[in-house]
Amino acid sequence: MFDTQLPASGSEPSPALDLRTILFRGFLPGIRDAASEQAAVFWQSYVTTYLERDLPDISPTTSLFDYRAVMRRVALATGSLMEYRKIADDTHVNEKTVARYIDAIQKAYLLSLLPPAPLTSTTSVRRQWKPYPCDTGLICSLLGIKTPEALDDIFCRHLFEDMVFMTLQTLCDLWDMGMHFVRTRRTAELHEVDFVLERNGKCVAVEAKMSDDVTMNDAAHIQWLMDDDPSCVSGIVVYGGSSIKNLTRRIVAVPWTML
């Protein structure tokens, strides 16, 4: 990726998979191949066990109701800009308490916060972070989603983005990479790149698109970043299709099954 050597276009053999069901079940070993009903019961028990047994050792709280409300609100913000003040307003929990609860969720390795880019050339980048819970199945459980069919298309895209983040986070740990996102302020020309991987002064931009097909329009923000930042040497669009597609010489679309 960082040497701009990208895979060539072509079909990537993959079994017929129901992505919506996969995102609903989640990716923990032992549950990812289970029936949807079993997954729903597992995640409900998982959350209850965390709140009643693990949480008191991490960060004692006086209200499990408030804590669960904050967890649910953070899950709802998956892949979006997160503001503690907004979460406090929505949950009627003090902002300092919200910050403490979110810190406890992170310490339990149930949540990661993706920072914005430390760019100097793009001075309009916002300073909010984006939350990504540790598993798509956990997100569904926190939001009370009981079946894959209950997932709407819009939120499925957020789950897909969370899945891509989980994989990239693992690669960052293995390959000693940094990761952030880019989002400009609300101007006449808004740009956002989901993930930017960084190593040894070079960057690779990554976009998550759940659609079955992609075009250069889906990589427009990647191209903008590459034009704006010379250190961004290539781009990848992870999408819901089954073929590798070279969108440009330095931007490639790859199926999610290659993750």
N, C-alpha and C positions, 0 to 999 in steps of 0.2 A: 504493500500500500504506500509506504513512505518513499519508495523508490519509483513510484508511478507505474509499476508493473501490475496491471490489472488482468483478470481472467477474460478470455475471449468469449464472444457471443456464442450461444448454443443452448441446447436443451439440457437441463439437469434432471435426470431421472428421479422421481419421487413418488411415493405411494399417494393414493387419494386420501387426503386428510381433511377433517372437519375443523378448520382453524377456530371457529367460534367455540366449539366444544372444548378444544385443547386449552384455549385461553380461560375458559370457565373453570376447568379442573385445576389448572396450575401445573407446576413443574417439579414439585417435590418428589423424590423417588418413592415408589410405593403407592402414590396417589395419581400420578399422571396417566397411568393406564387403567385406572379404576372407572367404574360407572359414574356418571354425573351425580346420581343420588348419593353414592358413597362419598364422593368428593365434597359435596355440600355439607354432609354430616361431619366429615373430618375437619373441615375448616372452621365450622361452628365450635367444635370441641377445642380446636387449636386456640382460637381467640379466648374462649372461656378459661382455658388452662393458663394462658399467658396473664390474663387480668387477675385471676384469683390466686395463682401460685407464684409466678415469676415476677410480676410487677412489684409486689411489696419489697422484694430484695433489691430491686433496681432503683425505684423512686417511690417511696411511700406516698399514697394519695388519699385524700379524705373523701373523694367522690369518684367511684368507678363509673357512675353515669356520665359525669363530665368528661372523664378520660376517654370513654368509649365514643362520646360525641366528637371529641377532637380527632380521634383515630378515623372515624367515619368521614369527617370533613376533609382531612388530609387525603384520604383515599379518593374522595370525589375530585380532588385537585390534581390527580395523577397527570404528570406531563404538562401542567399549566403553571403559570407564575403564582407563587405562594406568598401571601401577605399575612403575617401573624395577626395584624389588626383586623383584617377581614374575617379570619377564622374566629377570633374572639367575638366579633359582632354576631356572627352566624350561630355560634354555640352558646353565647351568653356566659363565656368563661373569661376571666381576667387575662389580659394579654400576656402578662408575665407568667401566669400559670400555663397558658398555651405553649409558651416557649419552653417551659420546664417539661411539659408532657411530651412535646415533640423531641426534645433531647433524650428523654427516656426511651421513646420508641426507637430512636437511632441506636442507643446503647444496647438495645435488645436485638440489633441487626435486622429489624423489621422494616427499616426505612432508610433510604439514602437521599441526600439533597444534592442536586446537581448545580454547581455554581455557574454564573454567567461568565462570559469570556473576559479576560483581562486585556482587552485590546486597547491600543493607544490610538490607532487610526480610526476606529469606529467608536467615537466618543459618546454616541447616543445609546449604547447598550444599557439596558436596565439592570438594576442591582438585585432584584428578587431572585430567589433560587427556585428550582423546580423539584417537587417531591416525586420519588419513585419507590413505592412499597416493594418489599422483597419478592413478592409473587403475585401473579394475576389472580390466582385462586383466593388469596387472602383479600384482595381488593373486592372481589365479588361478594365474599362472605360479609365483610364489613358493611357493604352497602345493601345487604339483605337480598341479593340476587340469588334466586333458588334454582334456576334452570338456565341452560345456554340460550334457550329461546327468549328469555326475558331480557337478554342483552340487546340494546339498540345499536344501530350501525355506528353512531357517533362515538359512544363509549367504547365500542369494540376497537376503534382506532386508538384510543388512549391505552387500552390493554395491550394492543399490538406494540405500541411505542414502549410500554413498560417491559415487555418481553425482550425487545431489542436492547433496551438499556441494560437489563440483567446480563445479557450475553457480553455486551461491550465492557461492562464493569469487570467481568471475569477476565477478559482479555487484557484489560488495563493492569490488573493484578499480576497476571502471568508475564506480560511483556514490558512492565514498568512504564506505562503510559499515563498521561494525564487526560482528563476529559472535562469538557464544559459545553455550554450551549451559547448560541449567539441570537440575540433579539434586539432589534433597533426600537427606539421609541416610536410612539404613534405619530408618524409624519406622513407626508404624501406618499412616501415609498417605504412600506414596512417590509422588513426582511427578518426571517427566522430560520436558523439551521438547528435541527434537533440535537445533534451531537457533534462535537469536534474533538478528535483524538490528537494528542500531541506527544511527540517524542523527539528529542535531540534537535529542537528548533524547527521541526517540520510538523505540519498538521494535515489531517485527513477529515473531510467533512462527511457526515453520515445523516441521511434522512430516512425516516420510517414511513412507509406508505402501504397500507393494508390492501389496496386495490389489486385486482388480478393482472392489470397491465399498467405500464408506465411509459411516459414520453418525456421529452426534454423539458416540458413544462413542470414536471414534478421535480426537476433538478435545478430550477431557475435560481433558487436561493443559494444552492451550492455553487453555481456558476458565479453569482454575485460575490460570494465570499472569496472565491479563487481570484476574481478580478481585483478585489479590494485588498486582499492580504497575500502577498507573494509567498509567504511561508506555507500556505495551503496548497499542497501539491497535487491532490487528487480528491475525488468524491465518490461516495457509494450510496446508492438508494436500495434499501432493503424493502422488498415488497412481497405481496401475497401471491405472485405468480410462480411459474415453474421453470423459467428460462433465464439464462444470463444474457443481458442486453447491454452492448456498449453504446451509451447515449452520446458520448464524445470520446475523444482520444484519452481523456483523463477522468471521465466519469462513467461508472458502470452500475447497472442495476442487477442485483442478485436476489434470488428467491430466499425467503425466510428459512427454508429447509436447509440452507447451507450454513446457518448459524451454529 
